[in-house]
Amino acid sequence: MGRLFTAKVYRVPRGRWVIFPELCKGCGLCIETCPEDVLHWSKDLGAYGTPTVEVNGAGCIACRTCADHCPDCAIDVDRATARAGIRTQGTDRAPRG
């Protein structure tokens, strides 16, 4: 059985933004690529003892740019839509491979 990672979940106006601190190595690619400039360094430490990131939920547009650029799959963004809604399961993630 694989290891489960604990998620920090932030509600944002257009959905849900999720970080898995145990997977984040603190590279900052998500911060650099965010078009709304709503990501910043957290006081929490990640995989290598480096800071993880947090989101300013009020400004997040749930575009998924941060998740698409994260090399460690430490970020997930769920968009809220009338058709799909917000996924309520999946706050733990098993490692790949």
C-alpha positions as CSV (number, residue, x, y, z in Angstrom):
1,M,0.0,0.0,0.0
2,G,1.3,3.5,-0.9
3,R,1.8,6.3,1.5
4,L,-1.0,8.9,1.8
5,F,-0.1,12.6,1.9
6,T,-2.1,15.2,3.9
7,A,-3.6,18.1,2.0
8,K,-4.1,21.7,3.0
9,V,-7.3,22.8,1.3
10,Y,-8.2,26.4,0.5
11,R,-11.7,27.5,-0.7
12,V,-11.4,30.0,-3.5
13,P,-14.2,31.9,-5.3
14,R,-14.1,29.6,-8.3
15,G,-13.4,26.3,-6.6
16,R,-10.8,24.7,-4.4
17,W,-7.0,25.1,-4.2
18,V,-5.0,22.2,-2.6
19,I,-1.4,21.9,-1.6
20,F,0.3,18.7,-0.5
21,P,3.2,20.1,1.7
22,E,5.0,16.7,1.9
23,L,5.4,16.8,-1.9
24,C,6.4,20.4,-2.3
25,K,10.1,21.0,-2.7
26,G,9.9,24.8,-2.6
27,C,11.0,25.4,-6.2
28,G,8.7,28.5,-6.6
29,L,7.6,27.7,-10.2
30,C,4.0,28.1,-9.2
31,I,4.7,31.5,-7.7
32,E,6.5,32.6,-10.8
33,T,3.8,31.4,-13.2
34,C,0.7,32.5,-11.4
35,P,-1.0,35.1,-13.7
36,E,-2.9,36.7,-10.7
37,D,0.1,36.8,-8.4
38,V,-1.8,35.2,-5.5
39,L,0.7,32.6,-4.4
40,H,3.3,33.3,-1.7
41,W,5.7,31.5,0.5
42,S,4.2,29.8,3.6
43,K,5.8,29.4,7.0
44,D,5.2,25.6,6.7
45,L,8.1,23.5,5.5
46,G,7.9,21.0,2.7
47,A,9.7,17.9,1.5
48,Y,13.3,19.2,1.8
49,G,12.9,21.6,4.7
50,T,12.1,24.4,2.3
51,P,9.0,26.7,2.5
52,T,5.9,25.5,0.8
53,V,3.3,27.9,-0.8
54,E,-0.1,29.2,0.1
55,V,-2.8,31.0,-1.9
56,N,-4.6,34.2,-1.3
57,G,-7.9,32.7,-1.9
58,A,-9.8,35.9,-2.7
59,G,-7.8,36.5,-5.9
60,C,-7.4,32.9,-7.2
61,I,-9.2,32.4,-10.5
62,A,-8.7,28.6,-10.4
63,C,-6.8,28.7,-13.8
64,R,-4.6,25.7,-12.8
65,T,-1.4,27.3,-14.1
66,C,0.3,26.6,-10.8
67,A,-0.7,23.0,-10.8
68,D,0.3,22.5,-14.5
69,H,3.8,23.9,-13.7
70,C,4.4,22.0,-10.5
71,P,7.1,19.4,-11.2
72,D,6.1,17.4,-8.1
73,C,2.3,17.3,-8.5
74,A,2.0,19.0,-5.1
75,I,-0.8,21.3,-6.2
76,D,-4.3,20.5,-7.3
77,V,-7.0,23.0,-8.3
78,D,-10.7,22.0,-8.6
79,R,-12.9,24.4,-10.5
80,A,-16.4,24.8,-9.4
81,T,-18.9,24.7,-12.2
82,A,-22.6,24.3,-12.4
83,R,-22.2,21.0,-14.2
84,A,-19.4,19.4,-12.2
85,G,-19.5,21.1,-8.8
86,I,-16.5,20.8,-6.5
87,R,-15.0,17.4,-5.9
88,T,-15.5,16.5,-2.3
89,Q,-13.3,13.4,-2.2
90,G,-9.5,13.2,-2.7
91,T,-8.0,15.3,0.1
92,D,-5.4,12.6,0.4
93,R,-3.1,11.6,-2.5
94,A,-1.2,8.3,-2.8
95,P,2.3,8.8,-4.4
96,R,2.7,7.8,-8.0
97,G,4.8,4.8,-9.1
